[in-house]
Amino acid sequence: EPYGSGFEMLSDLAFKGLKERFKGKDIPQEYKERLEKELKVINELNFSMYFLIIWDLIREAKRRGIPVGPGRGSAVGSLVLYALGVTDVDPIKYNLLFERFLNPERVSPPDVDIDFADNRRDEMIRYLREKYGENNVAQIITFGRAKAKQAIKDVARVMGLPYSESDKIAKTITETGSLQDEYETNPVFKELIDSSEVYKKVFEYARRIEGRVRNISTHAAGVVVAPVEIYQIAPLYRSEDEDTVTVQFDMKSLELLGLLKIDLLGLRTLTIVYETEKLVKQKDPGFSVDNIEFDDIKTYKLLSEGETTGVFQLESEGFRNVLKRVKPEKIEDLIAILALYRPGPMKSGMLESFIRRKNGEERIDYIDERLKGILEETYGVIAYQEQVMLLASTLAGFSLGQADILRKAMGKKQKEVMEKMMESFVSGCVENGIDRERAEQIFNFIAPFAEYGFNKSHAAGYAKLAYITAYLKAHYPLEFIVANLNAEMNTQDAQEKIYKFLNEAKSLGFKVIPPSINRSDYEFRIEGGDSIRYGLGAIKNVGRAAVEEILKVRNSKGEFKSIEDFLSQVDTRKVNRKTLESLIKAGAFDEFFPNRKALLQALDELLQTAKSGVSTGTLFTLVPAQSPLDKYKDLPFTLDDIIYFERDSLGLYLSVHPLSKFPYSKFQPINTLKIKEELMDGDEVVMVGVISEISKKKNKNGEVYASIKISDFEGEVRGYVHPQLLKEKGELLKEDEVVLVYGRVSENGNGKELRVDDISPFKGVKALEIDLSEVDVSKILIDELYKLLSSYSRGNVAVFIKLGGRRYLSEIRIDENGNFFDKILNILPKEYIKAILS
């Protein structure tokens, strides 16, 4: 029946939804009261229709089977949104605050950010257009402004300075303030600017353009919904390179106009979870992600061991190290880790305190015993903004609305507001029996925590998603890896991600089977229960239309019997010569003819035969004509050819890696993964890798330099070889060449790369250093280690043992052997073994 108002509808839906959450059980009084309180605020602020639009959007997504995230941002703190099914984290269970999301004492529009599966986000934007009118919905513009470093580089480029000089200036900038601030507070920057009249001019011009609009783009998530056609309220803009209509006002201006803004984000993790669930259901039809338990021992074991490749938010080396130290045992530990693993809390020692306190290495201090219930889950560390609010409410008697204003003032260092609120805080504490001096100390103590404190609501939503991915990996690793591979197939750095997950699959004991014209589908798939079959769509130059043609013929006529049979049946306009070359190089026809080089050589003749429809024997020949394949079958085909072909067609090394002949390089202390995830701009690097790509270019001075890709077992990183080094060592720059690289990390807009200082041939690891300093050294371990080293003692690789702060050279020298690598990892973790490269 129709509702009298939007608020009446919202209230009805919220109470019905809460009943469903409790599955027919009585709703606890605490929940009823909280729901009524939130609804009252929503009604008073006139936001009922906003909540209904969000509810309708989520309902439609779920009706279409589009995966929706558990919630992000402060909206996770709303019980109304939880009851409506918009979020999926119980805010009362996790002590999340509605006032952090919508504060009646600091009125600002609600801001609900929604995560959808990345491959279906556009569908939901189309739904909004269809529902509310094509001209009533638009995306939001963003204005990119020239920051200090960019301003210097732009001006230097226009003035004709070489890139090396502008880069030298930019690297001295800390970007903690404006260029003028840098000049006044950064002596290195000032000295460099003052050293040259040209640099002074660059600085002066850069100051003038700093902060000005440099470029415009479309906001990654923001969508505006208006009650009338938007052009009546705001100007519109259509970008030249894409068919997207955006509002020309930025988000803050739109808020002032009272326009409704919704953030719709595409999150690949949701696609991965959904696809993993589909694969699991093939063997366990009753499985549902919605029914997993959040106290699973196997999941926390995986997290505690740092085995988090593919786990949402927790993949980096830094997170892995924290997880190994924290050893999470409950979801609250994950929430805290996500909140504390950030520059501020790490620099201030908050993260370290949390870890030490959890492990019983540091005394837990709750400031005041009345705060134990608030701070107990984080061992006395103020990790969340919500804890600051609850602290102010408990000790000073602040309403949660007032406490939110205090939290914001502290976080943004609003001195005037803080001074006013300090008096109210201290007075409130005194009324609650706290000495004035002590109250002032508490206020000053919590201010830095408020600055670094994280939004617990956001951390809770993402911790839940992180746990779900960890659970799937712990219980269904093969399905999880395959879902990740398929999700990464068409991304910008597809080859790198695919390589990472194939390595992970191998490390978990699964086989990776090369592509096959008769076995592969478009995507990667599970084969035989313990193997991953390579997807045809992940081969370079093999598009979806070509694969669809291959599958259509295969499904209607059965498996192909030979290369000739294949070419005679498929439409070679769709499966063209370029596609065929890539399929051959990738090994997709190996089951018919394993000599890929011969097959490539015979391809034109085979295509001609298929096109003419005439077999190699004719009515007029007494002896069948020789097949083109017979003609080339003795063409030499080596391991090096396989390496080259697979890198060329797959963008990675599949059957064999050039570094396989140097297995101990897996112990090198710096690898491509560490460069990308841990090392900082300017850090020195010594590593062994394979040159997988080379392109030579000219700089502005007309000098030739080389841009290369360096691969190892973990992935690849781009390197820059300067002109002088290219002249001196250019002969070493060959594709698939194994080299030792010396250089420095350089961070720019494209991520991290290497500035190569030197390069030399790599002949093998010189020594292994085995560090027993932090290991529980027992006679059994020493005996095992000695026995293993002795069994490989026929080589030239020296062995150092590190123990008790000293380094001892072993009398044993071992040979470089892949079996040794596998066996020593059964005795010691990889991080205790280091390869010495030179």
TORZABA-110429 format. One record per residue (C-alpha): residue in one letter; x, y, z. Coordinates in steps of 0.001 Angstrom, whole numbers, padded with zeros to 6 digits, always signed. Example, Ala and Ser with C-alpha at 12.3 -4.5 7.8 and 13.67 -1.06 7.14 Angstrom:
! residues 2
A+012300-004500+007800/S+013670-001060+007140/
//
This chain:
! residues 838
E+000000+000000+000000/P+001259+003532-000672/Y+003173+005401+002025/G+002210+008871+003251/S+005805+010143+003018/G+009364+009145+002222/F+010120+009001+005933/E+007214+006626+006565/M+008509+004308+003838/L+012078+004500+005137/S+010984+003693+008712/D+008908+000731+007575/L+011702-000680+005417/A+014272-000181+008198/F+012252-002016+010869/K+011371-004831+008471/G+015011-005104+007442/L+016191-005257+011053/K+013725-008090+011722/E+015241-009986+008783/R+018740-009412+010209/F+017637-011152+013425/K+015945-013952+011452/G+012670-013906+013373/K+014236-013556+016840/D+013278-010673+019110/I+015108-007460+018266/P+017185-006356+021312/Q+016044-003084+022887/E+019432-001472+022182/Y+018905-001975+018446/K+015339-000628+018498/E+016419+002508+020346/R+019407+003100+018073/L+017254+002648+014950/E+014615+005080+016237/K+017294+007624+017141/E+018912+007429+013682/L+015562+007665+011888/K+014651+010726+013970/V+017879+012504+012908/I+017412+011518+009247/N+013867+012879+009305/E+014839+016134+011045/L+017582+016753+008500/N+015222+015869+005640/F+017450+013132+004175/S+014835+010331+003910/M+014710+010419+000095/Y+018509+010180-000121/F+018443+006975+001959/L+015620+005563-000177/I+017543+006230-003401/I+020571+004427-001962/W+018351+001530-000788/D+016763+001229-004244/L+020172+001231-005944/I+021491-001588-003748/R+018238-003558-004049/E+018455-003348-007849/A+022124-004412-007850/K+021322-007468-005743/R+018294-008272-007910/R+020627-008312-010930/G+023204-010434-009121/I+025764-007640-009056/P+028151-008081-006103/V+028012-005219-003570/G+030659-004503-000919/P+030026-004808+002841/G+030357-001033+003116/R+032993+001684+003071/G+033501+004975+004858/S+031557+006355+007796/A+028238+005065+006370/V+029112+001650+007882/G+028313+003256+011248/S+024618+003589+010388/L+022191+000964+011726/V+019528+002217+009275/L+021802+001394+006320/Y+022627-001994+007879/A+018902-002727+008294/L+018238-001663+004679/G+020929-004063+003415/V+023081-001222+002085/T+025954-002161+004416/D+026756-005566+005875/V+028606-004796+009123/D+026636-004633+012384/P+027542-001171+013779/I+026462-001987+017359/K+028486-005213+017497/Y+031630-003352+016422/N+030956-000146+018386/L+030580+002074+015315/L+028989+005511+015651/F+026177+007022+013597/E+027350+010528+014557/R+030625+009948+012688/F+028463+009558+009568/L+025632+012025+010159/N+026030+014559+012948/P+022923+016579+013892/E+025216+019165+015527/R+027377+019652+012408/V+024955+019387+009521/S+026483+018277+006244/P+024952+016058+003540/P+025304+012303+004082/D+027940+010695+001887/V+027408+007025+001074/D+030167+005386-000971/I+029195+002075-002563/D+031503-000618-003943/F+030218-002680-006872/A+031996-005421-008827/D+034293-003509-011180/N+033011-005235-014318/R+029398-004141-013635/R+029663-000656-012111/D+028669+001036-015384/E+025465-001008-015345/M+024411+000729-012124/I+025173+004189-013532/R+022969+003290-016530/Y+020248+002195-014094/L+020322+005601-012400/R+019967+007305-015790/E+017036+005082-016762/K+015322+005498-013389/Y+015727+009247-012858/G+016097+010504-016430/E+019038+010737-018834/N+019371+014492-018267/N+018988+014301-014487/V+022104+012205-013889/A+025725+013164-014603/Q+029216+012341-013410/I+031402+014880-011613/I+034406+016791-012894/T+037723+016942-011032/F+040349+019640-011411/G+043960+018526-011236/R+046122+021304-009850/A+049853+021801-010346/K+051697+020740-007178/A+055155+021959-006285/K+057177+019245-008074/Q+054926+019282-011135/A+055071+023077-011388/I+058906+022956-011385/K+058962+020220-014042/D+056413+021980-016279/V+058284+025296-016193/A+061670+023631-016692/R+060342+021742-019718/V+058979+024925-021325/M+062284+026713-020626/G+064143+023895-022403/L+066022+022451-019413/P+067042+018774-019704/Y+064859+016337-017754/S+067832+015399-015543/E+068047+018993-014242/S+064331+019422-013538/D+064342+015990-011865/K+067298+017062-009716/I+065398+020121-008477/A+062132+018218-007972/K+063828+015538-005879/T+064877+018080-003274/I+061220+019097-002699/T+059490+017508+000300/E+056014+018798-000738/T+055052+019468+002885/G+053991+022983+001870/S+054149+025475-000997/L+057247+026212-003070/Q+057750+029369-000992/D+057615+027243+002190/E+060200+024902+000664/Y+062485+027849-000101/E+062204+029160+003452/T+062461+025844+005351/N+064373+023434+003081/P+068094+024448+002938/V+068946+021864+000235/F+066232+023237-002069/K+067184+026875-001345/E+070871+026261-002011/L+070110+024569-005351/I+067756+027362-006488/D+070247+030075-005493/S+073090+028329-007343/S+071837+029335-010806/E+070046+032301-012365/V+068147+029875-014589/Y+066982+027891-011543/K+065832+031152-009908/K+063685+031902-012961/V+062259+028372-012927/F+061385+028854-009253/E+059708+032240-009810/Y+057562+031048-012708/A+056720+027779-010920/R+055486+029760-007897/R+053022+031560-010159/I+051481+028405-011664/E+051578+026320-008469/G+048038+025479-007349/R+046452+026454-010650/V+044265+024043-012608/R+046515+021913-014804/N+044076+019359-016190/I+040508+018151-015859/S+039166+014620-015608/T+036139+012652-014472/H+035809+011786-010779/A+036459+008083-010288/A+033183+007467-008495/G+030982+010547-008077/V+027535+010680-009708/V+024989+013515-009313/V+021236+012908-009307/A+019052+016033-009651/P+015285+016568-009310/V+015289+018516-012611/E+017450+018394-015740/I+020930+019208-014463/Y+021700+021928-017011/Q+019061+024071-015294/I+021232+024078-012162/A+024816+023616-013299/P+026882+023759-016529/L+027855+020464-018166/Y+031016+019275-019935/R+031565+016437-022402/S+035166+015235-022659/E+036696+014939-026127/D+038106+011447-025715/E+035145+009772-024002/D+031388+009940-024191/T+030941+011029-020567/V+028864+013993-019467/T+030120+015669-016289/V+028972+018584-014157/Q+031473+021449-014352/F+031208+022216-010620/D+033396+020265-008206/M+031970+018230-005336/K+032065+020975-002709/S+030194+023393-004977/L+027597+020715-005719/E+027017+020252-001985/L+026377+024005-001618/L+023832+023762-004438/G+022094+020972-002512/L+022560+018409-005287/L+022543+014739-004377/K+025919+013034-004813/I+026481+009272-004740/D+029874+007598-005018/L+029724+004397-007090/L+033078+002645-007099/G+034223-000398-009030/L+036092-002880-006841/R+037799-005837-008515/T+037919-007765-005247/L+034124-008143-005348/T+034383-009674-008828/I+037045-012077-007520/V+034927-013107-004507/Y+031882-013650-006753/E+033828-015695-009333/T+035517-017772-006599/E+032113-018545-005107/K+030834-019660-008537/L+033794-022022-008960/V+033396-023462-005448/K+029682-024081-006060/Q+030605-026404-008933/K+031839-028914-006347/D+029854-027693-003319/P+026461-026334-004489/G+025454-025299-000957/F+028418-022978-000417/S+027763-019265+000099/V+030120-016469+001091/D+027260-015053+003173/N+027434-018067+005497/I+031148-018117+006343/E+032162-017853+010002/F+034484-015095+011212/D+036295-017230+013798/D+037882-019693+011377/I+041224-021037+012679/K+042561-021918+009219/T+041945-018356+007974/Y+043758-016736+010915/K+046638-019208+010483/L+047024-018117+006832/L+046961-014459+007888/S+049419-015033+010750/E+051873-016661+008347/G+051647-013675+005978/E+050487-015839+003053/T+048404-012983+001698/T+048985-012855-002056/G+045561-011927-003443/V+044109-011049-000028/F+042332-007696-000122/Q+044356-004810+001380/L+046931-007148+002984/E+049205-008134+000071/S+052186-005840+000558/E+055400-006979+002215/G+054831-004437+004986/F+051381-005805+005811/R+052735-009374+005735/N+055395-008496+008289/V+052812-006845+010561/L+050489-009852+010287/K+053310-012223+011229/R+054021-010145+014338/V+050424-009473+015359/K+049153-013009+014603/P+045489-011928+014360/E+042971-014109+016191/K+039752-012167+015599/I+038243-009720+013130/E+038895-006846+015571/D+042639-007443+015131/L+042273-007027+011356/I+040264-003819+011819/A+043066-002430+014013/I+045815-003463+011562/L+044045-001712+008669/A+043638+001424+010803/L+047208+001491+012153/Y+049246+000446+009112/R+049527+003999+007779/P+052347+006568+007824/G+051019+008637+010789/P+050382+005806+013278/M+053587+004047+012193/K+055738+007159+012579/S+054191+008022+015952/G+054780+004521+017320/M+051078+003664+017645/L+051382+000524+015491/E+054483-000659+017351/S+052737-000126+020705/F+049707-002082+019518/I+051878-005041+018455/R+053999-005042+021615/R+050979-004735+023886/K+049131-007554+022121/N+052176-009767+022515/G+052596-008884+026207/E+055836-006973+025628/E+054550-003584+026801/R+052285-002532+029656/I+048683-001704+028670/D+047542+001734+029864/Y+043880+002760+029543/I+044494+006404+030663/D+041482+006051+032975/E+039816+002785+034027/R+036482+004111+032740/L+037950+003860+029230/K+038820+000161+029455/G+035653-000890+027594/I+036486+001560+024781/L+040232+000862+024432/E+040472-002813+025415/E+040187-004169+021846/T+043223-002069+020794/Y+045202-002732+024006/G+044938+000879+025187/V+046094+002403+021867/I+043692+005038+020494/A+043482+003709+016939/Y+040108+005054+015810/Q+038361+008394+015513/E+035335+006724+017125/Q+037436+005976+020234/V+038300+009674+020540/M+034584+010485+020367/L+033637+007858+022961/L+036491+008983+025203/A+035216+012603+025137/S+031694+011376+025796/T+032716+009140+028713/L+035152+011463+030508/A+033781+014931+029649/G+030105+014162+029174/F+030109+015365+025546/S+027239+014329+023327/L+028495+012179+020451/G+027694+015103+018134/Q+029945+017427+020172/A+032575+014712+020353/D+032569+014453+016548/I+033167+018228+016263/L+036120+017840+018693/R+037446+014856+016716/K+037338+016834+013473/A+038966+019920+015034/M+041817+017804+016435/G+042254+015887+013203/K+042438+019074+011123/K+044335+021091+013783/Q+041651+023798+013971/K+043247+025751+016819/E+040398+028144+017581/V+037804+025364+017780/M+040170+023214+019856/E+040799+026025+022350/K+037058+026539+022862/M+036392+022830+023175/M+039319+022247+025516/E+037617+024378+028153/S+034356+022441+027731/F+036294+019145+027844/V+038225+020051+030997/S+035059+021367+032727/G+033212+018174+031851/C+036054+016033+033180/V+036124+018018+036441/E+032375+017421+036838/N+033110+013699+036422/G+035664+013761+039245/I+038889+014239+037266/D+041439+016776+038494/R+041722+019854+036191/E+045454+019379+035590/R+044911+015718+034777/A+042016+016652+032458/E+044277+019059+030544/Q+046935+016344+030292/I+044352+013908+028880/F+043171+016481+026325/N+046750+017148+025156/F+047469+013413+025170/I+044565+012471+022890/A+045081+015311+020350/P+047820+013502+018342/F+045775+010284+018355/A+042800+012195+016948/E+045072+013499+014192/Y+046259+010013+013238/G+043126+008081+014240/F+041350+006261+011425/N+037658+005934+010669/K+036804+002603+012317/S+033621+002238+010228/H+035691+002167+007024/A+038292-000159+008547/A+035525-002546+009712/G+033942-002748+006246/Y+037257-003430+004549/A+038457-005810+007287/K+035398-007938+006595/L+036235-008058+002887/A+039891-008814+003674/Y+038798-011699+005915/I+036453-013102+003237/T+039271-013192+000661/A+041621-014777+003221/Y+038963-017388+004042/L+038502-018245+000367/K+042246-018571-000115/A+042631-020726+003006/H+039806-023141+002109/Y+039566-022943-001696/P+043017-021826-002901/L+042739-023213-006439/E+039381-021550-007112/F+040634-018328-005537/I+043782-018201-007701/V+041824-018917-010901/A+039306-016166-010078/N+042199-013728-009540/L+043834-014717-012834/N+040612-014147-014755/A+039941-010824-013038/E+043392-009554-014053/M+043325-010743-017685/N+042339-007445-019283/T+043896-004989-016842/Q+046686-002555-017664/D+049388-004630-015952/A+047812-007984-016836/Q+051008-009902-017620/E+052638-008877-014357/K+049589-009827-012264/I+049109-013119-014124/Y+052748-013977-013530/K+052347-013229-009814/F+049318-015496-009420/L+050812-018312-011514/N+053846-018244-009204/E+051516-018313-006207/A+049677-021308-007689/K+052963-023177-008129/S+054078-022328-004581/L+050793-023808-003297/G+051505-027048-005153/F+049217-026597-008167/K+050309-027288-011750/V+050068-024682-014484/I+049307-026284-017857/P+050184-024399-021073/P+047405-023267-023416/S+045847-025890-025642/I+043671-025386-028718/N+041544-028362-027633/R+041496-027871-023849/S+041684-024132-023145/D+038724-021764-022869/Y+038877-017980-023140/E+039651-017717-019402/F+041891-019725-017113/R+040118-022779-015728/I+040573-025616-013263/E+041535-028925-014819/G+041822-032278-013089/G+041331-030946-009583/D+044894-029721-009039/S+045854-027859-012220/I+045213-024544-013945/R+044801-024548-017699/Y+046072-021348-019337/G+043335-019263-020973/L+043518-018460-024686/G+042310-014914-023986/A+045462-014244-021929/I+047654-014733-025025/K+048755-011531-026766/N+046924-010709-030023/V+044231-013291-029270/G+040960-011393-028888/R+037581-012539-027644/A+036122-012794-031175/A+038903-015190-032239/V+038436-017402-029184/E+034650-017412-029618/E+035145-018645-033188/I+037506-021426-032007/L+035108-022508-029237/K+032073-022391-031573/V+033737-024796-034025/R+035154-026999-031245/N+031800-027276-029473/S+029849-028081-032644/K+032304-030413-034422/G+034446-031827-031640/E+038167-031611-030955/F+040558-030589-033702/K+042621-033492-035079/S+045572-031530-036458/I+046734-028048-037378/E+045455-028645-040909/D+042063-029702-039532/F+041961-026559-037390/L+042810-024206-040282/S+040257-025841-042570/Q+037397-025360-040077/V+037819-021962-038406/D+037133-018635-040079/T+040658-017289-040669/R+039291-013759-040975/K+038480-013943-037266/V+041435-016160-036362/N+043937-014242-038470/R+047616-014791-039135/K+048759-012599-036238/T+046511-014528-033862/L+047759-017858-035229/E+051398-016822-034717/S+050715-015991-031088/L+048836-019266-030516/I+051745-021213-032009/K+054368-019347-029958/A+052369-019894-026767/G+052315-023661-027389/A+048581-023986-028120/F+049292-026440-030987/D+052022-028455-029229/E+049747-031516-029003/F+049813-031732-032816/F+053341-030567-033525/P+055712-029567-030707/N+058317-027842-032921/R+056862-024308-032741/K+059610-022829-034918/A+058849-025299-037738/L+055136-024633-037424/L+055693-020895-037776/Q+057865-021476-040813/A+055164-023660-042434/L+052250-021392-041502/D+051877-019528-044818/E+051857-022766-046812/L+049384-024346-044381/L+047094-021313-044679/Q+047309-021438-048478/T+046398-025138-048496/A+043470-024533-046126/K+042275-021602-048229/S+042355-023602-051488/G+040517-026498-049862/V+042888-028952-051573/S+044774-031560-049552/T+048506-032072-049975/G+047866-035085-052226/T+045910-034664-055540/L+044172-036780-058169/F+047179-036421-060453/T+049917-037386-057997/L+050931-040982-057579/V+052663-040104-054283/P+051067-037660-051799/A+052812-034289-051809/Q+055051-033536-048862/S+053289-031722-046021/P+054780-028297-045229/L+055324-029629-041708/D+057444-032512-042975/K+059540-030009-044873/Y+060477-028074-041698/K+060256-030762-038988/D+064055-030964-038533/L+064422-027226-037964/P+066402-026801-034699/F+064085-025833-031804/T+065803-025090-028485/L+064962-024126-024905/D+066021-020575-025765/D+063416-020547-028549/I+060708-021570-026054/I+061798-018800-023680/Y+061679-016216-026465/F+058374-017405-027960/E+056557-017523-024628/R+057782-014130-023498/D+056739-012698-026847/S+053241-014253-026844/L+052391-014408-023136/G+054438-011515-021779/L+055959-013897-019215/Y+058031-017031-018836/L+055746-020059-018516/S+057454-023374-019322/V+060879-022286-018139/H+062380-019088-016693/P+065863-017972-017812/L+066754-017611-014118/S+065934-021293-013505/K+069604-022116-014079/F+070352-019854-011069/P+067794-021081-008468/Y+069632-019417-005556/S+068788-016038-007055/K+065390-016617-005404/F+067207-015732-002170/Q+068388-012327-003405/P+067607-009699-000744/I+066156-007231-003267/N+063743-008344-005956/T+061179-006646-008200/L+058388-007109-005640/K+060438-005471-002885/I+061297-002557-005183/K+057609-001925-005870/E+056252-002458-002362/E+058998-001468+000073/L+061880+000544-001349/M+061701+004319-001521/D+062857+006893-004048/G+066673+006962-004119/D+067223+003584-002400/E+070148+001591-003794/V+069509-001702-005572/V+071696-004672-006464/M+069730-007469-008085/V+069897-010198-010691/G+067266-010310-013407/V+066469-011094-017014/I+066176-008375-019637/S+062720-009094-021030/E+062231-005967-023130/I+064463-003275-024672/S+063576-000087-026474/K+066077+002595-027429/K+065048+006250-027499/K+066582+009690-027826/N+066537+012333-025119/K+066184+016077-025772/N+069909+016386-026372/G+069747+013756-029130/E+071564+011142-027008/V+070395+007525-027189/Y+069332+005843-023955/A+067563+002529-023309/S+064317+001751-021541/I+064365-001879-020405/K+062232-004314-018432/I+064020-006457-015846/S+062237-009668-014779/D+062833-012082-011922/F+060788-014812-010231/E+058547-012195-008569/G+057639-009975-011543/E+059258-007177-013493/V+060364-003571-013126/R+061201-000960-015739/G+064771+000366-015874/Y+066399+003424-017432/V+069913+002988-018895/H+071547+006398-019372/P+073383+007215-022650/Q+076945+006824-021286/L+076227+003392-019775/L+074501+002333-022993/K+077676+003196-024936/E+079860+001262-022482/K+077684-001807-021818/G+075246-001831-024735/E+076396-005294-025851/L+074947-006782-022630/L+071464-005458-023379/K+069953-008457-025124/E+066486-009859-024570/D+066457-012934-022258/E+069993-012111-021061/V+070582-012723-017322/V+072398-009717-015832/L+073470-008218-012506/V+072012-004725-012151/Y+073212-001888-009920/G+071011+001156-009602/R+068652+003364-007594/V+064896+003415-007227/S+063199+006308-009000/E+059572+007082-008192/N+057446+009059-010636/G+053880+009278-011885/N+054211+005827-013491/G+055240+004106-010263/K+058705+002874-009328/E+061481+002130-011783/L+065262+001721-011707/R+067866+004248-012730/V+070563+001784-013795/D+074099+002822-012732/D+075896-000314-013905/I+075178-003676-015440/S+077314-006814-015757/P+076973-010444-016857/F+075694-012802-014152/K+077490-016114-013789/G+075839-017348-010602/V+075367-016641-006898/K+078715-016211-005080/A+077539-017281-001625/L+074557-017982+000604/E+074274-016419+004052/I+072166-018474+006481/D+071065-016359+009442/L+070378-018375+012605/S+070372-015314+014905/E+066605-015329+015442/V+066066-019081+015129/D+065611-021468+018013/V+068867-023323+017342/S+068681-026973+018329/K+070949-029950+017700/I+068285-031400+015402/L+068231-028228+013258/I+072051-028070+013064/D+072235-031754+012123/E+069568-031338+009422/L+071291-028273+008009/Y+074750-029921+007994/K+073366-033057+006360/L+071664-031018+003632/L+074728-028845+002924/S+076986-031918+002821/S+074774-033643+000259/Y+075307-030726-002170/S+078992-030074-001359/R+080366-030340-004863/G+080132-026769-006056/N+081555-023239-005889/V+078894-021434-003835/A+080320-020419-000446/V+078138-020707+002682/F+078207-018235+005584/I+076467-018959+008883/K+075378-015938+010918/L+074960-016565+014640/G+075232-014466+017799/G+076177-011320+015891/R+079092-013037+014094/R+079489-014439+010596/Y+081275-017753+010037/L+082508-019138+006704/S+081589-022809+006344/E+084111-025272+004972/I+081379-026565+002654/R+080866-025147-000833/I+077656-026179-002534/D+076502-026449-006126/E+073598-024324-007394/N+070716-026762-007455/G+066944-026281-007530/N+066384-029292-005290/F+068496-027682-002554/F+066274-024598-002713/D+063156-026676-002061/K+064756-028750+000698/I+066256-025915+002742/L+062828-024252+002902/N+061643-027328+004824/I+064221-026428+007487/L+064249-022608+007532/P+061954-019808+006358/K+063083-018033+003178/E+063704-014710+004987/Y+066624-016262+006947/I+068576-017073+003767/K+070274-014412+001648/A+072062-014726-001677/I+075318-012786-002036/L+075443-011812-005693/S+078850-010196-006138/
//
